[in-house]
Amino acid sequence: MIHALLDAKEASDGEPYGMLAEELAHYMLRMMWDERSSGFFDRAHDAAEVGLLNERRKPFVSNCEAARALARVARVSDEPDFRTRAEAAARAAAPYAATQGPLAAHYLLAMRELSLR
């Protein structure tokens, strides 16, 4: 969703899209960020915990995509925390990249996004 909002902002130069992307990024950081070991959980900490939902997980691809999204938001925002968390999410995913087969491409895309200024 953040990528779509930022694409709309770039295409139309419409500020509401950028503001919405920042708000979603803030939500991600507030509700899904793992303060202890970095990276993002797959659901908010106050989500209903029933059955398999009892265990919050940190999916590799989701963390790579979150790093990409935060890196993009950081480029259009004045908030340095977005870039810091994007880098931390990428570092948290890095040890798993070699075992992901074709899915490792998501990590490479995140690293590419982080290399852009």
Backbone as a chain_set.jsonl record, in Angstrom:
{"seq": "MIHALLDAKEASDGEPYGMLAEELAHYMLRMMWDERSSGFFDRAHDAAEVGLLNERRKPFVSNCEAARALARVARVSDEPDFRTRAEAAARAAAPYAATQGPLAAHYLLAMRELSLR", "coords": {"N": [[0.814, -1.178, 0.0], [1.96, 1.242, 0.773], [3.826, 1.594, -1.254], [2.101, 1.953, -3.465], [0.816, 4.338, -2.739], [2.999, 6.097, -2.722], [3.753, 5.918, -5.383], [1.496, 7.121, -6.541], [1.794, 9.669, -5.485], [4.172, 10.48, -6.757], [3.333, 10.429, -9.425], [1.289, 12.32, -9.513], [2.074, 14.423, -8.001], [0.739, 14.859, -5.697], [0.174, 15.858, -2.475], [-1.442, 14.658, -0.4], [-1.152, 11.899, -0.802], [1.492, 11.318, -0.111], [1.415, 12.003, 2.586], [-0.385, 10.076, 3.548], [1.109, 7.759, 3.067], [3.217, 8.166, 4.859], [1.77, 8.063, 7.248], [0.899, 5.393, 7.256], [3.399, 4.176, 7.466], [4.166, 5.058, 9.999], [2.236, 3.687, 11.488], [3.017, 1.023, 11.002], [5.505, 1.012, 12.337], [4.727, 1.592, 14.939], [2.95, -0.499, 15.633], [3.893, -2.991, 14.717], [6.643, -3.307, 14.838], [9.565, -4.925, 16.039], [11.041, -4.312, 18.881], [13.065, -5.545, 20.341], [14.681, -7.268, 18.674], [14.688, -6.127, 16.202], [13.143, -5.695, 12.945], [9.964, -6.655, 11.443], [6.878, -7.825, 12.709], [4.28, -10.063, 11.598], [1.741, -9.204, 12.153], [-0.236, -6.822, 14.003], [0.478, -6.006, 17.431], [-1.766, -6.061, 19.023], [-3.557, -7.71, 17.839], [-6.166, -10.142, 17.358], [-5.717, -13.141, 19.075], [-5.93, -16.18, 18.193], [-5.915, -19.636, 17.867], [-3.647, -20.515, 15.36], [-2.847, -17.916, 15.238], [-1.734, -17.188, 17.585], [1.003, -16.971, 17.674], [3.189, -14.539, 16.769], [4.915, -13.82, 13.805], [7.934, -13.245, 11.864], [8.061, -12.8, 8.779], [10.309, -13.394, 6.096], [10.131, -12.24, 3.423], [8.18, -10.27, 3.84], [9.494, -8.581, 5.644], [11.587, -7.669, 4.061], [10.147, -6.278, 2.117], [8.959, -4.363, 3.749], [11.24, -2.946, 4.523], [11.95, -1.879, 2.031], [9.702, -0.229, 1.547], [9.821, 1.595, 3.72], [12.271, 2.793, 3.174], [11.672, 4.179, 0.847], [9.689, 5.949, 1.812], [11.249, 7.383, 3.569], [12.794, 8.905, 1.847], [11.038, 10.89, 0.966], [10.234, 12.136, 3.192], [10.732, 14.044, 6.206], [11.618, 12.672, 8.333], [14.062, 11.017, 9.98], [13.952, 8.555, 11.248], [12.568, 6.703, 9.722], [14.364, 5.816, 7.723], [16.373, 4.744, 9.348], [15.009, 2.602, 10.575], [14.353, 1.142, 8.305], [16.867, 0.294, 7.444], [17.547, -1.271, 9.669], [15.576, -3.279, 9.536], [16.331, -4.514, 7.155], [18.871, -5.447, 7.903], [18.062, -7.3, 9.82], [16.829, -9.19, 8.216], [18.889, -10.065, 6.616], [20.572, -12.369, 7.465], [19.042, -14.529, 6.625], [18.775, -14.501, 3.911], [20.404, -16.034, 2.146], [19.293, -18.546, 2.256], [16.868, -18.47, 1.022], [16.356, -18.968, -1.639], [14.831, -18.177, -4.76], [13.324, -16.18, -3.545], [15.098, -14.56, -2.291], [15.565, -12.434, -3.882], [13.915, -10.385, -3.053], [15.249, -9.354, -0.883], [17.507, -8.306, -2.156], [16.263, -6.322, -3.685], [15.398, -4.668, -1.613], [17.867, -3.824, -0.598], [18.782, -2.434, -2.807], [16.917, -0.357, -2.914], [17.558, 0.924, -0.541], [20.02, 1.908, -1.224], [19.526, 4.052, -2.824], [19.249, 7.575, -2.917]], "CA": [[0.0, 0.0, 0.0], [2.855, 2.402, 0.805], [4.384, 1.769, -2.6], [1.053, 2.505, -4.322], [0.626, 5.736, -2.364], [4.151, 6.879, -3.183], [3.644, 5.989, -6.852], [0.477, 8.133, -6.827], [2.393, 10.971, -5.171], [5.112, 10.806, -7.83], [2.605, 10.643, -10.678], [0.4, 13.474, -9.463], [2.634, 15.416, -7.086], [-0.315, 15.104, -4.713], [0.668, 15.721, -1.11], [-2.155, 13.721, 0.473], [-0.622, 10.54, -0.961], [2.702, 11.236, 0.71], [1.015, 12.022, 3.991], [-0.96, 8.764, 3.857], [2.217, 6.802, 3.115], [3.9, 8.384, 6.138], [0.905, 7.581, 8.326], [0.995, 3.922, 7.26], [4.727, 3.831, 7.979], [4.094, 5.241, 11.458], [1.45, 2.571, 12.028], [3.885, -0.162, 10.976], [6.511, 1.125, 13.397], [4.062, 1.594, 16.242], [2.205, -1.707, 15.939], [4.47, -4.257, 14.265], [8.089, -3.319, 14.976], [10.13, -5.709, 17.134], [12.054, -3.481, 19.54], [14.17, -6.35, 20.876], [15.624, -7.802, 17.687], [14.426, -5.436, 14.93], [12.282, -6.364, 11.989], [8.524, -6.481, 11.593], [6.009, -8.977, 12.864], [3.269, -10.186, 10.541], [0.471, -8.623, 12.588], [-0.13, -5.872, 15.107], [0.574, -6.661, 18.737], [-3.07, -6.191, 19.669], [-4.437, -8.517, 16.985], [-6.794, -11.288, 18.023], [-4.797, -14.272, 19.144], [-6.729, -17.391, 18.187], [-5.308, -20.73, 17.109], [-2.318, -20.25, 14.824], [-2.514, -16.502, 15.392], [-1.09, -16.972, 18.878], [2.428, -16.701, 17.5], [3.544, -13.539, 15.767], [6.098, -14.243, 13.053], [8.607, -12.208, 11.084], [8.335, -13.39, 7.468], [11.458, -12.827, 5.376], [9.711, -11.362, 2.316], [7.477, -9.111, 4.406], [10.479, -7.666, 6.208], [12.298, -7.032, 2.941], [9.229, -5.311, 1.515], [8.826, -3.266, 4.708], [12.464, -2.144, 4.395], [11.821, -1.112, 0.778], [8.688, 0.81, 1.712], [10.33, 2.628, 4.622], [13.34, 3.527, 2.478], [11.008, 5.123, -0.06], [9.062, 6.989, 2.618], [12.328, 8.203, 4.123], [13.259, 9.852, 0.83], [10.088, 11.99, 0.779], [9.86, 12.582, 4.524], [11.783, 14.689, 7.007], [11.816, 11.871, 9.538], [15.193, 10.097, 9.801], [13.667, 7.249, 11.835], [12.13, 5.777, 8.679], [15.561, 5.216, 7.116], [17.03, 3.936, 10.391], [14.266, 1.35, 10.737], [14.488, 0.391, 7.048], [18.178, -0.361, 7.504], [17.492, -2.306, 10.703], [14.771, -4.395, 9.015], [17.169, -5.206, 6.169], [19.891, -6.188, 8.665], [17.409, -8.444, 10.467], [16.524, -10.186, 7.185], [20.126, -10.468, 5.933], [21.068, -13.726, 7.725], [18.176, -15.541, 6.023], [18.716, -14.313, 2.457], [21.074, -17.119, 1.414], [18.486, -19.774, 2.291], [15.532, -18.175, 0.513], [16.205, -19.285, -3.058], [14.398, -17.026, -5.559], [12.775, -15.122, -2.692], [16.196, -13.673, -1.896], [15.467, -11.238, -4.73], [13.274, -9.326, -2.26], [16.32, -8.736, -0.087], [18.311, -7.493, -3.075], [15.473, -5.124, -3.998], [15.45, -3.79, -0.434], [19.201, -3.214, -0.56], [18.831, -1.449, -3.899], [16.12, 0.803, -2.472], [18.329, 1.626, 0.499], [21.191, 2.559, -1.831], [19.064, 5.267, -3.497], [19.147, 8.734, -1.991]], "C": [[0.868, 1.256, 0.0], [3.436, 2.656, -0.575], [3.355, 2.403, -3.532], [0.823, 3.983, -4.01], [1.782, 6.603, -2.845], [4.193, 6.968, -4.706], [2.629, 7.066, -7.25], [1.014, 9.537, -6.548], [3.338, 11.407, -6.282], [4.388, 11.143, -9.129], [1.81, 11.938, -10.672], [0.965, 14.646, -8.684], [1.598, 15.819, -6.043], [0.163, 14.826, -3.306], [-0.142, 14.761, -0.243], [-1.62, 12.292, 0.375], [0.636, 10.34, -0.119], [2.377, 11.199, 2.188], [0.418, 10.683, 4.416], [0.124, 7.698, 3.947], [2.978, 6.935, 4.427], [3.065, 7.852, 7.3], [0.925, 6.052, 8.406], [2.336, 3.461, 7.811], [4.764, 3.99, 9.503], [3.316, 4.1, 12.106], [2.303, 1.295, 12.085], [4.875, -0.131, 12.139], [5.882, 1.014, 14.78], [3.505, 0.221, 16.609], [2.917, -3.027, 15.612], [5.981, -4.373, 14.456], [8.514, -4.121, 16.196], [11.281, -4.911, 17.744], [13.268, -4.284, 20.003], [15.169, -6.793, 19.819], [15.422, -7.223, 16.296], [13.567, -6.285, 14.006], [10.812, -6.185, 12.348], [7.824, -7.823, 11.777], [4.939, -8.949, 11.786], [1.913, -9.616, 10.927], [0.729, -7.693, 13.767], [-0.123, -6.613, 16.441], [-0.758, -6.786, 19.443], [-4.063, -6.988, 18.828], [-5.017, -9.679, 17.793], [-5.857, -12.483, 17.964], [-5.593, -15.558, 19.315], [-6.005, -18.444, 17.358], [-3.89, -20.411, 16.669], [-1.907, -18.794, 14.962], [-1.895, -16.188, 16.75], [0.359, -16.562, 18.734], [2.646, -15.68, 16.39], [4.851, -13.982, 15.104], [6.698, -13.061, 12.318], [8.989, -12.804, 9.728], [9.448, -12.639, 6.731], [11.009, -11.825, 4.322], [9.021, -10.116, 2.857], [8.45, -8.102, 4.996], [11.282, -6.964, 5.126], [11.419, -5.963, 2.302], [8.991, -4.125, 2.453], [10.055, -2.36, 4.644], [12.411, -1.291, 3.136], [10.855, 0.05, 0.952], [9.194, 1.942, 2.611], [11.451, 3.439, 3.979], [12.737, 4.552, 1.523], [10.365, 6.265, 0.722], [10.13, 7.936, 3.169], [12.817, 9.244, 3.121], [12.314, 11.037, 0.638], [9.669, 12.618, 2.115], [11.04, 13.278, 5.19], [12.124, 13.876, 8.249], [12.922, 10.835, 9.333], [14.927, 8.693, 10.355], [13.217, 6.237, 10.787], [13.334, 5.07, 8.055], [16.265, 4.302, 8.122], [16.341, 2.595, 10.544], [14.317, 0.504, 9.47], [15.8, -0.371, 7.038], [18.186, -1.492, 8.524], [16.684, -3.51, 10.237], [15.577, -5.197, 7.998], [18.263, -6.012, 6.864], [19.296, -7.424, 9.328], [17.11, -9.552, 9.459], [17.788, -10.781, 6.565], [20.583, -11.902, 6.225], [20.265, -14.833, 7.035], [18.185, -15.512, 4.494], [19.296, -15.5, 1.688], [20.244, -18.393, 1.356], [17.118, -19.605, 1.627], [15.329, -18.504, -0.964], [15.789, -18.046, -3.836], [13.828, -15.875, -4.73], [13.848, -14.163, -2.186], [16.214, -12.407, -2.742], [14.813, -10.086, -3.965], [14.301, -8.606, -1.395], [17.177, -7.83, -0.966], [17.569, -6.218, -3.472], [15.463, -4.139, -2.828], [16.799, -3.086, -0.349], [19.354, -2.169, -1.648], [18.078, -0.184, -3.502], [16.87, 1.609, -1.435], [19.542, 2.344, -0.074], [20.813, 3.854, -2.543], [18.962, 6.4, -2.486], [18.166, 9.707, -2.498]], "O": [[0.555, 2.226, -0.69], [3.528, 3.802, -1.015], [3.695, 3.296, -4.309], [0.655, 4.789, -4.925], [1.569, 7.717, -3.323], [4.621, 7.982, -5.257], [2.868, 7.832, -8.184], [0.724, 10.478, -7.286], [3.314, 12.563, -6.704], [4.799, 12.052, -9.85], [1.671, 12.585, -11.709], [0.401, 15.74, -8.702], [1.576, 16.954, -5.568], [0.516, 13.694, -2.974], [0.45, 14.091, 0.602], [-1.635, 11.556, 1.361], [0.806, 9.297, 0.513], [2.991, 10.452, 2.95], [0.685, 10.207, 5.519], [0.063, 6.825, 4.813], [3.343, 5.932, 5.039], [3.605, 7.256, 8.232], [0.962, 5.485, 9.499], [2.405, 2.471, 8.539], [5.329, 3.152, 10.206], [3.706, 3.605, 13.164], [2.305, 0.583, 13.089], [5.057, -1.129, 12.836], [6.457, 0.406, 15.683], [3.578, -0.185, 17.769], [2.574, -4.068, 16.173], [6.54, -5.45, 14.251], [7.903, -4.017, 17.259], [12.37, -4.85, 17.173], [14.379, -3.756, 20.05], [16.377, -6.707, 20.037], [15.931, -7.768, 15.316], [13.309, -7.458, 14.278], [10.465, -5.645, 13.399], [8.129, -8.809, 11.105], [4.724, -7.923, 11.14], [1.016, -9.555, 10.086], [1.762, -7.768, 14.432], [-0.659, -7.716, 16.553], [-0.868, -7.562, 20.392], [-5.268, -6.946, 19.077], [-4.431, -10.13, 18.777], [-5.28, -12.787, 16.919], [-5.894, -15.973, 20.434], [-5.536, -18.153, 16.257], [-3.034, -20.079, 17.488], [-0.728, -18.472, 14.816], [-1.567, -15.034, 17.028], [0.889, -15.867, 19.6], [2.329, -15.927, 15.227], [5.77, -14.457, 15.772], [6.065, -12.016, 12.165], [10.118, -13.262, 9.55], [9.508, -11.41, 6.748], [11.459, -10.68, 4.326], [9.267, -9.015, 2.366], [8.249, -6.895, 4.861], [11.619, -5.788, 5.264], [11.891, -4.872, 1.982], [8.837, -2.996, 1.988], [9.925, -1.137, 4.703], [12.781, -0.117, 3.161], [11.15, 1.177, 0.553], [9.011, 3.117, 2.291], [11.563, 4.641, 4.216], [13.241, 5.669, 1.408], [10.486, 7.426, 0.331], [9.925, 9.148, 3.225], [13.211, 10.344, 3.509], [12.753, 12.094, 0.186], [8.841, 13.528, 2.145], [12.19, 13.115, 4.784], [12.848, 14.354, 9.122], [12.734, 9.874, 8.587], [15.607, 7.742, 9.969], [13.458, 5.04, 10.942], [13.314, 3.852, 7.88], [16.701, 3.206, 7.769], [17.003, 1.561, 10.634], [14.324, -0.725, 9.55], [15.842, -1.544, 6.668], [18.764, -2.55, 8.276], [17.064, -4.649, 10.513], [15.51, -6.426, 7.984], [18.552, -7.138, 6.46], [19.94, -8.471, 9.394], [17.137, -10.73, 9.813], [17.751, -11.895, 6.042], [20.958, -12.604, 5.285], [20.757, -15.95, 6.879], [17.648, -16.419, 3.857], [18.727, -15.919, 0.68], [20.473, -19.236, 0.489], [16.296, -20.52, 1.673], [14.227, -18.331, -1.483], [16.334, -16.966, -3.605], [13.85, -14.724, -5.167], [13.533, -13.074, -1.707], [16.821, -11.411, -2.35], [15.135, -8.924, -4.215], [14.224, -7.393, -1.203], [17.529, -6.72, -0.567], [18.178, -5.154, -3.584], [15.515, -2.926, -3.028], [16.864, -1.891, -0.061], [19.983, -1.133, -1.435], [18.554, 0.928, -3.732], [16.825, 2.839, -1.446], [20.041, 3.293, 0.532], [21.685, 4.672, -2.837], [18.62, 6.177, -1.325], [17.938, 10.74, -1.869]]}, "num_chains": 1, "name": "protein.A"}
